[in-house]
């Protein structure tokens, strides 16, 4: 289980700077964190949730890690705007004897979004191959 406070570089911004979060709520299959020292009208939230469906060998788990950040508008400064980014892992848990398959697919996704391929450096600034495609709408 995650700690109630994420304050040791678990979350970083685009500049690679630590962003601290504290737990707001916890349920049976979900939790929500808020950024420490956030402005109340501009929430920055981290949520984690899991749902399961099917049974036996057809059982699946859908896990979501999601960030929602609200800021002042860049064009119309009298309004707010929100961006959301999330990862979904849809795993065939009823057919798994190990986590090798979901670990591999998650590794492929993270490496595509946060690297340039030949390097092992994680890029937080949105310049990874997959991040560029996401940010520009490119394919």
C-alpha positions as CSV (number, residue, x, y, z in Angstrom):
1,X,0.0,0.0,0.0
2,X,1.2,3.5,-0.8
3,X,2.1,5.9,2.1
4,X,-0.3,8.7,3.1
5,X,2.3,11.3,1.9
6,X,4.2,11.1,-1.4
7,X,7.1,13.3,-0.6
8,X,10.3,11.5,-1.6
9,X,10.4,12.0,-5.4
10,X,7.5,9.6,-6.2
11,X,5.9,12.3,-8.3
12,X,7.8,14.9,-10.4
13,X,6.8,17.7,-12.7
14,X,8.0,18.4,-16.3
15,X,11.1,20.1,-14.9
16,X,12.0,16.9,-12.9
17,X,11.2,18.7,-9.6
18,X,9.4,16.7,-6.8
19,X,5.7,17.5,-6.3
20,X,4.4,16.4,-2.9
21,X,1.0,14.8,-2.5
22,X,-1.1,13.8,0.6
23,X,-3.9,11.3,0.7
24,X,-7.4,12.7,0.8
25,X,-9.4,9.5,0.8
26,X,-9.1,5.8,0.6
27,X,-11.7,3.2,-0.3
28,X,-11.7,-0.5,-0.8
29,X,-10.4,-0.3,-4.4
30,X,-9.5,3.4,-4.8
31,X,-7.6,6.3,-3.3
32,X,-7.2,10.0,-4.0
33,X,-4.3,12.3,-3.3
34,X,-4.1,16.1,-3.4
35,X,-1.0,18.2,-4.0
36,X,0.4,19.6,-0.8
37,X,0.0,23.4,-0.6
38,X,-2.3,23.5,-3.6
39,X,-4.6,26.5,-4.2
40,X,-8.1,25.2,-3.4
41,X,-9.6,26.6,-6.6
42,X,-6.8,24.9,-8.6
43,X,-6.8,21.3,-7.5
44,X,-4.1,18.9,-8.6
45,X,-5.2,15.3,-7.9
46,X,-3.7,11.8,-8.2
47,X,-6.2,9.0,-8.1
48,X,-5.7,5.2,-8.3
49,X,-8.6,2.8,-8.8
50,X,-9.1,-0.9,-9.6
51,X,-12.2,-2.8,-10.9
52,X,-12.4,-6.5,-11.6
53,X,-14.8,-8.4,-13.9
54,X,-15.3,-11.9,-14.9
55,X,-14.4,-15.0,-12.9
56,X,-12.1,-18.0,-13.2
57,X,-9.9,-17.9,-16.2
58,X,-11.9,-15.0,-17.7
59,X,-11.2,-12.7,-14.7
60,X,-9.8,-9.3,-15.6
61,X,-8.6,-6.3,-13.6
62,X,-8.7,-2.7,-14.9
63,X,-6.3,-0.5,-12.9
64,X,-6.1,3.3,-13.5
65,X,-3.5,5.8,-12.3
66,X,-4.7,9.3,-13.1
67,X,-3.6,12.9,-12.6
68,X,-6.0,15.8,-13.0
69,X,-4.6,19.3,-12.8
70,X,-6.6,22.6,-12.9
71,X,-5.0,25.9,-13.6
72,X,-6.0,29.4,-14.7
73,X,-6.8,29.7,-18.4
74,X,-3.9,30.8,-20.7
75,X,-6.2,32.7,-23.1
76,X,-9.2,33.6,-21.0
77,X,-7.7,34.2,-17.6
78,X,-11.1,34.5,-16.0
79,X,-11.7,30.8,-16.5
80,X,-10.0,27.6,-15.4
81,X,-8.8,24.7,-17.5
82,X,-8.0,21.1,-16.6
83,X,-5.8,18.6,-18.1
84,X,-5.9,14.9,-17.3
85,X,-3.4,12.1,-18.0
86,X,-3.8,8.5,-17.0
87,X,-2.5,5.0,-17.5
88,X,-4.8,2.0,-17.7
89,X,-3.6,-1.5,-17.2
90,X,-6.2,-4.1,-18.3
91,X,-4.8,-7.4,-17.2
92,X,-6.2,-11.0,-17.7
93,X,-5.6,-11.9,-14.0
94,X,-7.6,-15.2,-14.3
95,X,-5.0,-16.5,-16.8
96,X,-1.8,-15.3,-15.1
97,X,0.6,-17.4,-13.1
98,X,3.0,-14.4,-12.8
99,X,3.0,-10.7,-13.5
100,X,5.4,-11.1,-16.5
101,X,2.8,-10.1,-19.2
102,X,1.4,-7.0,-17.5
103,X,4.9,-5.9,-16.4
104,X,6.2,-6.2,-20.0
105,X,3.3,-4.2,-21.5
106,X,3.7,-1.5,-18.8
107,X,7.4,-1.3,-19.4
108,X,6.9,-0.9,-23.1
109,X,4.3,1.9,-22.5
110,X,6.4,3.8,-20.0
111,X,9.6,3.5,-22.1
112,X,7.8,4.7,-25.2
113,X,6.3,7.7,-23.5
114,X,9.4,8.7,-21.4
115,X,12.4,7.9,-23.5
116,X,13.9,8.4,-26.9
117,X,14.7,4.7,-27.4
118,X,18.5,4.4,-27.3
119,X,18.8,6.1,-24.0
120,X,18.0,4.8,-20.5
121,X,17.3,8.3,-19.3
122,X,13.7,9.0,-18.2
123,X,12.5,12.3,-19.8
124,X,10.0,14.2,-17.7
125,X,9.7,17.2,-20.0
126,X,7.4,15.6,-22.6
127,X,10.2,15.0,-25.2
128,X,10.0,11.2,-25.2
129,X,8.8,9.6,-28.4
130,X,5.3,8.7,-27.1
131,X,5.0,12.0,-25.2
132,X,5.6,14.0,-28.4
133,X,2.9,12.0,-30.2
134,X,0.5,12.6,-27.3
135,X,1.2,16.3,-27.0
136,X,1.2,17.1,-30.7
137,X,-1.6,14.8,-31.8
138,X,0.8,13.1,-34.1
139,X,1.0,9.5,-35.2
